[in-house]
């Protein structure tokens, strides 16, 4: 029996919206504008939880004026 998508580290639009506590419409807008790490599989958006966690760290650090790479690690 295959593992649920969230257990595999790959999230769908509804799962990522719930994880980030925003609407699905917001996720579609962010993904379409390439403002959030995402990729498409057969026309459906998918999100790597590890990439999203790194993106959250990166976006949080920008508020503090630090210099960080895409994975949220200080340069």
PDB file of N, CA, C and O in Angstrom:
ATOM      1  N   UNK A   1       0.845  -1.188   0.000  1.00  0.00           N
ATOM      2  CA  UNK A   1       0.000   0.000   0.000  1.00  0.00           C
ATOM      3  C   UNK A   1       0.881   1.238   0.000  1.00  0.00           C
ATOM      4  O   UNK A   1       1.747   1.360   0.866  1.00  0.00           O
ATOM      5  N   UNK A   2       0.692   2.177  -0.951  1.00  0.00           N
ATOM      6  CA  UNK A   2       1.540   3.357  -1.019  1.00  0.00           C
ATOM      7  C   UNK A   2       1.332   4.285   0.167  1.00  0.00           C
ATOM      8  O   UNK A   2       0.253   4.336   0.757  1.00  0.00           O
ATOM      9  N   UNK A   3       2.393   5.022   0.506  1.00  0.00           N
ATOM     10  CA  UNK A   3       2.319   5.988   1.604  1.00  0.00           C
ATOM     11  C   UNK A   3       1.500   7.195   1.178  1.00  0.00           C
ATOM     12  O   UNK A   3       1.509   7.559   0.002  1.00  0.00           O
ATOM     13  N   UNK A   4       0.787   7.830   2.118  1.00  0.00           N
ATOM     14  CA  UNK A   4       0.067   9.058   1.775  1.00  0.00           C
ATOM     15  C   UNK A   4       1.049  10.109   1.256  1.00  0.00           C
ATOM     16  O   UNK A   4       2.224  10.096   1.621  1.00  0.00           O
ATOM     17  N   UNK A   5       0.571  11.008   0.415  1.00  0.00           N
ATOM     18  CA  UNK A   5       1.437  12.023  -0.191  1.00  0.00           C
ATOM     19  C   UNK A   5       2.214  12.810   0.854  1.00  0.00           C
ATOM     20  O   UNK A   5       3.411  13.045   0.690  1.00  0.00           O
ATOM     21  N   UNK A   6       1.546  13.218   1.924  1.00  0.00           N
ATOM     22  CA  UNK A   6       2.225  14.008   2.952  1.00  0.00           C
ATOM     23  C   UNK A   6       3.355  13.219   3.610  1.00  0.00           C
ATOM     24  O   UNK A   6       4.390  13.790   3.952  1.00  0.00           O
ATOM     25  N   UNK A   7       3.164  11.910   3.788  1.00  0.00           N
ATOM     26  CA  UNK A   7       4.197  11.074   4.397  1.00  0.00           C
ATOM     27  C   UNK A   7       5.408  10.954   3.479  1.00  0.00           C
ATOM     28  O   UNK A   7       6.523  10.748   3.957  1.00  0.00           O
ATOM     29  N   UNK A   8       5.205  11.080   2.167  1.00  0.00           N
ATOM     30  CA  UNK A   8       6.310  10.973   1.223  1.00  0.00           C
ATOM     31  C   UNK A   8       7.062  12.287   1.071  1.00  0.00           C
ATOM     32  O   UNK A   8       8.110  12.332   0.426  1.00  0.00           O
ATOM     33  N   UNK A   9       6.539  13.353   1.658  1.00  0.00           N
ATOM     34  CA  UNK A   9       7.191  14.648   1.553  1.00  0.00           C
ATOM     35  C   UNK A   9       6.700  15.484   0.389  1.00  0.00           C
ATOM     36  O   UNK A   9       7.183  16.598   0.185  1.00  0.00           O
ATOM     37  N   UNK A  10       5.749  14.971  -0.380  1.00  0.00           N
ATOM     38  CA  UNK A  10       5.176  15.708  -1.501  1.00  0.00           C
ATOM     39  C   UNK A  10       3.737  16.061  -1.136  1.00  0.00           C
ATOM     40  O   UNK A  10       2.948  15.186  -0.777  1.00  0.00           O
ATOM     41  N   UNK A  11       3.400  17.343  -1.229  1.00  0.00           N
ATOM     42  CA  UNK A  11       2.091  17.834  -0.832  1.00  0.00           C
ATOM     43  C   UNK A  11       1.297  18.352  -2.024  1.00  0.00           C
ATOM     44  O   UNK A  11       1.867  18.816  -3.012  1.00  0.00           O
ATOM     45  N   UNK A  12      -0.018  18.266  -1.919  1.00  0.00           N
ATOM     46  CA  UNK A  12      -0.930  18.777  -2.933  1.00  0.00           C
ATOM     47  C   UNK A  12      -1.382  20.188  -2.545  1.00  0.00           C
ATOM     48  O   UNK A  12      -1.045  20.689  -1.472  1.00  0.00           O
ATOM     49  N   UNK A  13      -2.146  20.812  -3.430  1.00  0.00           N
ATOM     50  CA  UNK A  13      -2.673  22.159  -3.139  1.00  0.00           C
ATOM     51  C   UNK A  13      -3.449  22.194  -1.809  1.00  0.00           C
ATOM     52  O   UNK A  13      -3.152  23.036  -0.962  1.00  0.00           O
ATOM     53  N   UNK A  14      -4.430  21.307  -1.605  1.00  0.00           N
ATOM     54  CA  UNK A  14      -5.158  21.368  -0.323  1.00  0.00           C
ATOM     55  C   UNK A  14      -4.257  21.137   0.895  1.00  0.00           C
ATOM     56  O   UNK A  14      -4.435  21.770   1.936  1.00  0.00           O
ATOM     57  N   UNK A  15      -3.291  20.227   0.755  1.00  0.00           N
ATOM     58  CA  UNK A  15      -2.394  19.934   1.879  1.00  0.00           C
ATOM     59  C   UNK A  15      -1.486  21.115   2.190  1.00  0.00           C
ATOM     60  O   UNK A  15      -1.284  21.447   3.358  1.00  0.00           O
ATOM     61  N   UNK A  16      -0.939  21.751   1.168  1.00  0.00           N
ATOM     62  CA  UNK A  16      -0.034  22.883   1.413  1.00  0.00           C
ATOM     63  C   UNK A  16      -0.805  24.093   1.921  1.00  0.00           C
ATOM     64  O   UNK A  16      -0.292  24.860   2.736  1.00  0.00           O
ATOM     65  N   UNK A  17      -2.032  24.268   1.448  1.00  0.00           N
ATOM     66  CA  UNK A  17      -2.868  25.369   1.941  1.00  0.00           C
ATOM     67  C   UNK A  17      -3.145  25.187   3.435  1.00  0.00           C
ATOM     68  O   UNK A  17      -3.068  26.140   4.211  1.00  0.00           O
ATOM     69  N   UNK A  18      -3.462  23.972   3.819  1.00  0.00           N
ATOM     70  CA  UNK A  18      -3.705  23.685   5.240  1.00  0.00           C
ATOM     71  C   UNK A  18      -2.424  23.882   6.047  1.00  0.00           C
ATOM     72  O   UNK A  18      -2.456  24.471   7.128  1.00  0.00           O
ATOM     73  N   UNK A  19      -1.302  23.394   5.530  1.00  0.00           N
ATOM     74  CA  UNK A  19      -0.013  23.512   6.216  1.00  0.00           C
ATOM     75  C   UNK A  19       0.361  24.974   6.450  1.00  0.00           C
ATOM     76  O   UNK A  19       0.851  25.327   7.522  1.00  0.00           O
ATOM     77  N   UNK A  20       0.130  25.825   5.445  1.00  0.00           N
ATOM     78  CA  UNK A  20       0.485  27.241   5.551  1.00  0.00           C
ATOM     79  C   UNK A  20      -0.642  28.106   6.113  1.00  0.00           C
ATOM     80  O   UNK A  20      -0.467  29.304   6.336  1.00  0.00           O
ATOM     81  N   UNK A  21      -1.801  27.483   6.338  1.00  0.00           N
ATOM     82  CA  UNK A  21      -2.966  28.181   6.885  1.00  0.00           C
ATOM     83  C   UNK A  21      -3.397  29.357   6.004  1.00  0.00           C
ATOM     84  O   UNK A  21      -3.629  30.467   6.482  1.00  0.00           O
ATOM     85  N   UNK A  22      -3.495  29.073   4.703  1.00  0.00           N
ATOM     86  CA  UNK A  22      -3.984  30.038   3.725  1.00  0.00           C
ATOM     87  C   UNK A  22      -4.996  29.316   2.829  1.00  0.00           C
ATOM     88  O   UNK A  22      -5.170  28.102   2.928  1.00  0.00           O
ATOM     89  N   UNK A  23      -5.651  30.070   1.965  1.00  0.00           N
ATOM     90  CA  UNK A  23      -6.631  29.445   1.073  1.00  0.00           C
ATOM     91  C   UNK A  23      -5.933  28.758  -0.098  1.00  0.00           C
ATOM     92  O   UNK A  23      -4.784  29.059  -0.422  1.00  0.00           O
ATOM     93  N   UNK A  24      -6.646  27.842  -0.716  1.00  0.00           N
ATOM     94  CA  UNK A  24      -6.121  27.176  -1.913  1.00  0.00           C
ATOM     95  C   UNK A  24      -5.898  28.195  -3.026  1.00  0.00           C
ATOM     96  O   UNK A  24      -4.946  28.073  -3.797  1.00  0.00           O
ATOM     97  N   UNK A  25      -6.763  29.190  -3.116  1.00  0.00           N
ATOM     98  CA  UNK A  25      -6.626  30.234  -4.130  1.00  0.00           C
ATOM     99  C   UNK A  25      -5.287  30.959  -3.965  1.00  0.00           C
ATOM    100  O   UNK A  25      -4.623  31.268  -4.955  1.00  0.00           O
ATOM    101  N   UNK A  26      -4.895  31.228  -2.734  1.00  0.00           N
ATOM    102  CA  UNK A  26      -3.606  31.879  -2.470  1.00  0.00           C
ATOM    103  C   UNK A  26      -2.454  31.018  -2.951  1.00  0.00           C
ATOM    104  O   UNK A  26      -1.500  31.527  -3.539  1.00  0.00           O
ATOM    105  N   UNK A  27      -2.535  29.719  -2.707  1.00  0.00           N
ATOM    106  CA  UNK A  27      -1.477  28.810  -3.143  1.00  0.00           C
ATOM    107  C   UNK A  27      -1.387  28.790  -4.663  1.00  0.00           C
ATOM    108  O   UNK A  27      -0.285  28.816  -5.211  1.00  0.00           O
ATOM    109  N   UNK A  28      -2.530  28.743  -5.358  1.00  0.00           N
ATOM    110  CA  UNK A  28      -2.519  28.778  -6.823  1.00  0.00           C
ATOM    111  C   UNK A  28      -1.843  30.050  -7.323  1.00  0.00           C
ATOM    112  O   UNK A  28      -1.052  30.003  -8.265  1.00  0.00           O
ATOM    113  N   UNK A  29      -2.148  31.181  -6.701  1.00  0.00           N
ATOM    114  CA  UNK A  29      -1.555  32.460  -7.117  1.00  0.00           C
ATOM    115  C   UNK A  29      -0.045  32.460  -6.890  1.00  0.00           C
ATOM    116  O   UNK A  29       0.715  32.868  -7.768  1.00  0.00           O
ATOM    117  N   UNK A  30       0.391  32.006  -5.718  1.00  0.00           N
ATOM    118  CA  UNK A  30       1.819  31.978  -5.404  1.00  0.00           C
ATOM    119  C   UNK A  30       2.577  31.037  -6.336  1.00  0.00           C
ATOM    120  O   UNK A  30       3.656  31.378  -6.821  1.00  0.00           O
ATOM    121  N   UNK A  31       2.022  29.865  -6.585  1.00  0.00           N
ATOM    122  CA  UNK A  31       2.679  28.885  -7.459  1.00  0.00           C
ATOM    123  C   UNK A  31       2.740  29.409  -8.889  1.00  0.00           C
ATOM    124  O   UNK A  31       3.776  29.306  -9.547  1.00  0.00           O
ATOM    125  N   UNK A  32       1.638  29.967  -9.367  1.00  0.00           N
ATOM    126  CA  UNK A  32       1.593  30.494 -10.731  1.00  0.00           C
ATOM    127  C   UNK A  32       2.560  31.641 -10.949  1.00  0.00           C
ATOM    128  O   UNK A  32       3.104  31.805 -12.041  1.00  0.00           O
ATOM    129  N   UNK A  33       2.776  32.437  -9.904  1.00  0.00           N
ATOM    130  CA  UNK A  33       3.701  33.569  -9.982  1.00  0.00           C
ATOM    131  C   UNK A  33       5.133  33.163  -9.637  1.00  0.00           C
ATOM    132  O   UNK A  33       6.030  34.006  -9.626  1.00  0.00           O
ATOM    133  N   UNK A  34       5.352  31.875  -9.355  1.00  0.00           N
ATOM    134  CA  UNK A  34       6.674  31.337  -8.989  1.00  0.00           C
ATOM    135  C   UNK A  34       7.231  32.006  -7.732  1.00  0.00           C
ATOM    136  O   UNK A  34       8.433  32.243  -7.621  1.00  0.00           O
ATOM    137  N   UNK A  35       6.344  32.302  -6.799  1.00  0.00           N
ATOM    138  CA  UNK A  35       6.758  32.918  -5.540  1.00  0.00           C
ATOM    139  C   UNK A  35       6.872  31.896  -4.416  1.00  0.00           C
ATOM    140  O   UNK A  35       7.225  32.236  -3.287  1.00  0.00           O
ATOM    141  N   UNK A  36       6.572  30.646  -4.736  1.00  0.00           N
ATOM    142  CA  UNK A  36       6.666  29.552  -3.777  1.00  0.00           C
ATOM    143  C   UNK A  36       7.234  28.352  -4.542  1.00  0.00           C
ATOM    144  O   UNK A  36       6.871  28.140  -5.699  1.00  0.00           O
ATOM    145  N   UNK A  37       8.118  27.565  -3.917  1.00  0.00           N
ATOM    146  CA  UNK A  37       8.677  26.414  -4.642  1.00  0.00           C
ATOM    147  C   UNK A  37       7.614  25.369  -4.953  1.00  0.00           C
ATOM    148  O   UNK A  37       6.958  24.845  -4.053  1.00  0.00           O
ATOM    149  N   UNK A  38       7.455  25.077  -6.237  1.00  0.00           N
ATOM    150  CA  UNK A  38       6.421  24.138  -6.667  1.00  0.00           C
ATOM    151  C   UNK A  38       6.805  23.541  -8.010  1.00  0.00           C
ATOM    152  O   UNK A  38       7.675  24.058  -8.711  1.00  0.00           O
ATOM    153  N   UNK A  39       6.142  22.441  -8.358  1.00  0.00           N
ATOM    154  CA  UNK A  39       6.343  21.830  -9.666  1.00  0.00           C
ATOM    155  C   UNK A  39       5.031  21.182 -10.080  1.00  0.00           C
ATOM    156  O   UNK A  39       4.159  20.932  -9.248  1.00  0.00           O
ATOM    157  N   UNK A  40       4.904  20.918 -11.357  1.00  0.00           N
ATOM    158  CA  UNK A  40       3.681  20.302 -11.856  1.00  0.00           C
ATOM    159  C   UNK A  40       3.920  18.854 -12.256  1.00  0.00           C
ATOM    160  O   UNK A  40       4.961  18.505 -12.812  1.00  0.00           O
ATOM    161  N   UNK A  41       2.929  18.024 -11.958  1.00  0.00           N
ATOM    162  CA  UNK A  41       2.912  16.627 -12.381  1.00  0.00           C
ATOM    163  C   UNK A  41       1.590  16.432 -13.120  1.00  0.00           C
ATOM    164  O   UNK A  41       0.517  16.467 -12.519  1.00  0.00           O
ATOM    165  N   UNK A  42       1.687  16.228 -14.422  1.00  0.00           N
ATOM    166  CA  UNK A  42       0.476  16.046 -15.215  1.00  0.00           C
ATOM    167  C   UNK A  42      -0.495  17.201 -15.115  1.00  0.00           C
ATOM    168  O   UNK A  42      -1.707  16.995 -15.166  1.00  0.00           O
ATOM    169  N   UNK A  43       0.012  18.406 -14.976  1.00  0.00           N
ATOM    170  CA  UNK A  43      -0.841  19.584 -14.899  1.00  0.00           C
ATOM    171  C   UNK A  43      -1.309  19.941 -13.499  1.00  0.00           C
ATOM    172  O   UNK A  43      -1.989  20.951 -13.318  1.00  0.00           O
ATOM    173  N   UNK A  44      -0.959  19.131 -12.502  1.00  0.00           N
ATOM    174  CA  UNK A  44      -1.350  19.398 -11.114  1.00  0.00           C
ATOM    175  C   UNK A  44      -0.144  19.872 -10.313  1.00  0.00           C
ATOM    176  O   UNK A  44       0.939  19.294 -10.406  1.00  0.00           O
ATOM    177  N   UNK A  45      -0.335  20.918  -9.531  1.00  0.00           N
ATOM    178  CA  UNK A  45       0.748  21.442  -8.704  1.00  0.00           C
ATOM    179  C   UNK A  45       1.089  20.482  -7.579  1.00  0.00           C
ATOM    180  O   UNK A  45       0.206  19.875  -6.975  1.00  0.00           O
ATOM    181  N   UNK A  46       2.387  20.351  -7.305  1.00  0.00           N
ATOM    182  CA  UNK A  46       2.898  19.572  -6.185  1.00  0.00           C
ATOM    183  C   UNK A  46       3.974  20.392  -5.489  1.00  0.00           C
ATOM    184  O   UNK A  46       4.597  21.264  -6.094  1.00  0.00           O
ATOM    185  N   UNK A  47       4.183  20.099  -4.203  1.00  0.00           N
ATOM    186  CA  UNK A  47       5.103  20.866  -3.377  1.00  0.00           C
ATOM    187  C   UNK A  47       5.926  19.917  -2.523  1.00  0.00           C
ATOM    188  O   UNK A  47       5.385  19.005  -1.896  1.00  0.00           O
ATOM    189  N   UNK A  48       7.238  20.134  -2.500  1.00  0.00           N
ATOM    190  CA  UNK A  48       8.118  19.363  -1.629  1.00  0.00           C
ATOM    191  C   UNK A  48       8.086  20.009  -0.249  1.00  0.00           C
ATOM    192  O   UNK A  48       8.364  21.201  -0.117  1.00  0.00           O
ATOM    193  N   UNK A  49       7.751  19.233   0.779  1.00  0.00           N
ATOM    194  CA  UNK A  49       7.688  19.792   2.128  1.00  0.00           C
ATOM    195  C   UNK A  49       9.040  20.350   2.547  1.00  0.00           C
ATOM    196  O   UNK A  49       9.100  21.389   3.205  1.00  0.00           O
ATOM    197  N   UNK A  50      10.115  19.683   2.181  1.00  0.00           N
ATOM    198  CA  UNK A  50      11.454  20.180   2.531  1.00  0.00           C
ATOM    199  C   UNK A  50      11.717  21.537   1.874  1.00  0.00           C
ATOM    200  O   UNK A  50      12.265  22.440   2.506  1.00  0.00           O
ATOM    201  N   UNK A  51      11.325  21.675   0.606  1.00  0.00           N
ATOM    202  CA  UNK A  51      11.510  22.956  -0.086  1.00  0.00           C
ATOM    203  C   UNK A  51      10.634  24.045   0.522  1.00  0.00           C
ATOM    204  O   UNK A  51      11.062  25.194   0.634  1.00  0.00           O
ATOM    205  N   UNK A  52       9.421  23.697   0.911  1.00  0.00           N
ATOM    206  CA  UNK A  52       8.524  24.673   1.537  1.00  0.00           C
ATOM    207  C   UNK A  52       9.083  25.109   2.880  1.00  0.00           C
ATOM    208  O   UNK A  52       9.056  26.297   3.202  1.00  0.00           O
ATOM    209  N   UNK A  53       9.587  24.173   3.666  1.00  0.00           N
ATOM    210  CA  UNK A  53      10.169  24.521   4.962  1.00  0.00           C
ATOM    211  C   UNK A  53      11.376  25.447   4.787  1.00  0.00           C
ATOM    212  O   UNK A  53      11.548  26.399   5.548  1.00  0.00           O
ATOM    213  N   UNK A  54      12.210  25.166   3.782  1.00  0.00           N
ATOM    214  CA  UNK A  54      13.362  26.025   3.503  1.00  0.00           C
ATOM    215  C   UNK A  54      12.898  27.403   3.031  1.00  0.00           C
ATOM    216  O   UNK A  54      13.482  28.419   3.409  1.00  0.00           O
ATOM    217  N   UNK A  55      11.851  27.438   2.209  1.00  0.00           N
ATOM    218  CA  UNK A  55      11.294  28.700   1.725  1.00  0.00           C
ATOM    219  C   UNK A  55      10.765  29.533   2.895  1.00  0.00           C
ATOM    220  O   UNK A  55      10.963  30.747   2.936  1.00  0.00           O
ATOM    221  N   UNK A  56      10.093  28.880   3.843  1.00  0.00           N
ATOM    222  CA  UNK A  56       9.588  29.581   5.027  1.00  0.00           C
ATOM    223  C   UNK A  56      10.746  30.201   5.794  1.00  0.00           C
ATOM    224  O   UNK A  56      10.679  31.362   6.197  1.00  0.00           O
ATOM    225  N   UNK A  57      11.800  29.431   5.996  1.00  0.00           N
ATOM    226  CA  UNK A  57      12.979  29.943   6.708  1.00  0.00           C
ATOM    227  C   UNK A  57      13.576  31.123   5.963  1.00  0.00           C
ATOM    228  O   UNK A  57      13.900  32.144   6.570  1.00  0.00           O
ATOM    229  N   UNK A  58      13.722  30.990   4.652  1.00  0.00           N
ATOM    230  CA  UNK A  58      14.293  32.054   3.824  1.00  0.00           C
ATOM    231  C   UNK A  58      13.447  33.318   3.906  1.00  0.00           C
ATOM    232  O   UNK A  58      13.975  34.410   4.115  1.00  0.00           O
ATOM    233  N   UNK A  59      12.141  33.171   3.741  1.00  0.00           N
ATOM    234  CA  UNK A  59      11.246  34.326   3.788  1.00  0.00           C
ATOM    235  C   UNK A  59      11.255  34.976   5.172  1.00  0.00           C
ATOM    236  O   UNK A  59      11.174  36.199   5.282  1.00  0.00           O
ATOM    237  N   UNK A  60      11.352  34.174   6.213  1.00  0.00           N
ATOM    238  CA  UNK A  60      11.411  34.704   7.576  1.00  0.00           C
ATOM    239  C   UNK A  60      12.696  35.489   7.805  1.00  0.00           C
ATOM    240  O   UNK A  60      12.683  36.541   8.445  1.00  0.00           O
ATOM    241  N   UNK A  61      13.808  34.972   7.279  1.00  0.00           N
ATOM    242  CA  UNK A  61      15.098  35.625   7.472  1.00  0.00           C
ATOM    243  C   UNK A  61      15.191  36.939   6.701  1.00  0.00           C
ATOM    244  O   UNK A  61      15.907  37.849   7.119  1.00  0.00           O
ATOM    245  N   UNK A  62      14.484  37.047   5.590  1.00  0.00           N
ATOM    246  CA  UNK A  62      14.494  38.298   4.822  1.00  0.00           C
ATOM    247  C   UNK A  62      13.967  39.448   5.676  1.00  0.00           C
ATOM    248  O   UNK A  62      14.383  40.594   5.504  1.00  0.00           O
ATOM    249  N   UNK A  63      13.067  39.149   6.582  1.00  0.00           N
ATOM    250  CA  UNK A  63      12.508  40.174   7.468  1.00  0.00           C
ATOM    251  C   UNK A  63      13.581  40.754   8.387  1.00  0.00           C
ATOM    252  O   UNK A  63      13.474  41.892   8.844  1.00  0.00           O
ATOM    253  N   UNK A  64      14.612  39.957   8.650  1.00  0.00           N
ATOM    254  CA  UNK A  64      15.677  40.387   9.553  1.00  0.00           C
ATOM    255  C   UNK A  64      16.886  40.946   8.811  1.00  0.00           C
ATOM    256  O   UNK A  64      17.873  41.333   9.438  1.00  0.00           O
ATOM    257  N   UNK A  65      16.819  40.992   7.488  1.00  0.00           N
ATOM    258  CA  UNK A  65      17.888  41.594   6.699  1.00  0.00           C
ATOM    259  C   UNK A  65      19.117  40.733   6.515  1.00  0.00           C
ATOM    260  O   UNK A  65      20.144  41.232   6.056  1.00  0.00           O
ATOM    261  N   UNK A  66      19.051  39.456   6.854  1.00  0.00           N
ATOM    262  CA  UNK A  66      20.197  38.571   6.693  1.00  0.00           C
ATOM    263  C   UNK A  66      20.374  38.136   5.252  1.00  0.00           C
ATOM    264  O   UNK A  66      19.481  38.323   4.425  1.00  0.00           O
ATOM    265  N   UNK A  67      21.516  37.561   4.955  1.00  0.00           N
ATOM    266  CA  UNK A  67      21.802  37.058   3.616  1.00  0.00           C
ATOM    267  C   UNK A  67      21.794  35.537   3.670  1.00  0.00           C
ATOM    268  O   UNK A  67      22.635  34.924   4.328  1.00  0.00           O
ATOM    269  N   UNK A  68      20.835  34.934   2.970  1.00  0.00           N
ATOM    270  CA  UNK A  68      20.645  33.495   3.023  1.00  0.00           C
ATOM    271  C   UNK A  68      20.439  32.938   1.626  1.00  0.00           C
ATOM    272  O   UNK A  68      19.937  33.627   0.738  1.00  0.00           O
ATOM    273  N   UNK A  69      20.835  31.671   1.437  1.00  0.00           N
ATOM    274  CA  UNK A  69      20.589  31.023   0.150  1.00  0.00           C
ATOM    275  C   UNK A  69      19.173  30.469   0.099  1.00  0.00           C
ATOM    276  O   UNK A  69      18.407  30.668   1.043  1.00  0.00           O
ATOM    277  N   UNK A  70      18.802  29.779  -0.979  1.00  0.00           N
ATOM    278  CA  UNK A  70      17.436  29.285  -1.149  1.00  0.00           C
ATOM    279  C   UNK A  70      17.034  28.277  -0.089  1.00  0.00           C
ATOM    280  O   UNK A  70      15.842  28.098   0.164  1.00  0.00           O
ATOM    281  N   UNK A  71      17.983  27.623   0.527  1.00  0.00           N
ATOM    282  CA  UNK A  71      17.682  26.622   1.558  1.00  0.00           C
ATOM    283  C   UNK A  71      17.616  27.242   2.948  1.00  0.00           C
ATOM    284  O   UNK A  71      17.419  26.526   3.930  1.00  0.00           O
ATOM    285  N   UNK A  72      17.779  28.567   3.051  1.00  0.00           N
ATOM    286  CA  UNK A  72      17.690  29.233   4.333  1.00  0.00           C
ATOM    287  C   UNK A  72      18.973  29.187   5.139  1.00  0.00           C
ATOM    288  O   UNK A  72      18.965  29.460   6.339  1.00  0.00           O
ATOM    289  N   UNK A  73      20.086  28.839   4.482  1.00  0.00           N
ATOM    290  CA  UNK A  73      21.367  28.759   5.171  1.00  0.00           C
ATOM    291  C   UNK A  73      22.107  30.084   4.976  1.00  0.00           C
ATOM    292  O   UNK A  73      22.144  30.625   3.871  1.00  0.00           O
ATOM    293  N   UNK A  74      22.693  30.599   6.058  1.00  0.00           N
ATOM    294  CA  UNK A  74      23.430  31.861   5.985  1.00  0.00           C
ATOM    295  C   UNK A  74      24.584  31.748   5.008  1.00  0.00           C
ATOM    296  O   UNK A  74      25.284  30.736   4.967  1.00  0.00           O
ATOM    297  N   UNK A  75      24.776  32.808   4.215  1.00  0.00           N
ATOM    298  CA  UNK A  75      25.889  32.819   3.244  1.00  0.00           C
ATOM    299  C   UNK A  75      27.166  33.247   3.922  1.00  0.00           C
ATOM    300  O   UNK A  75      28.212  33.320   3.278  1.00  0.00           O
TER     301      UNK A  75
END
